[in-house]
Amino acid sequence: MKLYPLKFQPILKNIIWGGSEISKFKSLDKETPGIGESWEISAVEDNVSIIENGDLAGTPLDVLINKAEAKLVGKKIFDKFGDKFPLLIKFIDARDDLSIQVHPDDKLAKERHNSFGKTEMWYVVKAAPEAFIFSGFKDKITPEEYVEKVANNTFTDTLQKHFVKEGDVYFIPAGRVHAIGSGCFVAEIQQTSNITYRIYDYNRKDA
């Protein structure tokens, strides 16, 4: 098999907090509001990337890895992960605040979901004035305080807030409470996992 520079069909996700930056950034034929995420390379079940160029067009990523093996991903990666590409790469456009959330590490994800954990990294592609993220708590809180603050909508007061600008990079390890705020357009590199525990979502029901 002869390999060449591969392009993948983006997997677009319409989400309640999505905006219009992704359709502009990717020069889509029609500007479509509400696209919250564009998955660029994915091996997540039911969301496996498809090659869109060249002789291999139409081939799913996992099928290609099974055929090309170490030629595509290297021996160390293939021996460890098989046909499961270990990274999920996406763009995220937050027109509104995302839910406050946390992801499991490898151990917990394996025990509960037979999956990888979810450690992430964000690169800020574009940021509106006063755009921010949450990353971690200011101080420890008790379960009782958590319940109280969710009930009275003051939970975000407990979190570390960071104002962001274009070019900033943030590492979000599994287990850290976090969220992307409105006005952020980021590239996210994460483990191949779609497991999210939402712990506060501004009383939204459809996010």
Secondary structure, 3 states (H helix, E strand, C coil): CCCCCCCECCEEEEEEEEECHHHHHCCCCCCCCCEEEEEEECEECCEECEECCCCCCCCEHHHHHHHHCHHHHCHHHHHHHCCCCCEEEEEEEECCCCCEEECCCHHHHHHHHCCCCCCEEEEEEEECCCCEEEEEECCCCCHHHHHHHHHCCCHHHHEEEEECCCCCEEEECCCCCEEECCCEEEEEEEECCCCCEEEECCCCCCC
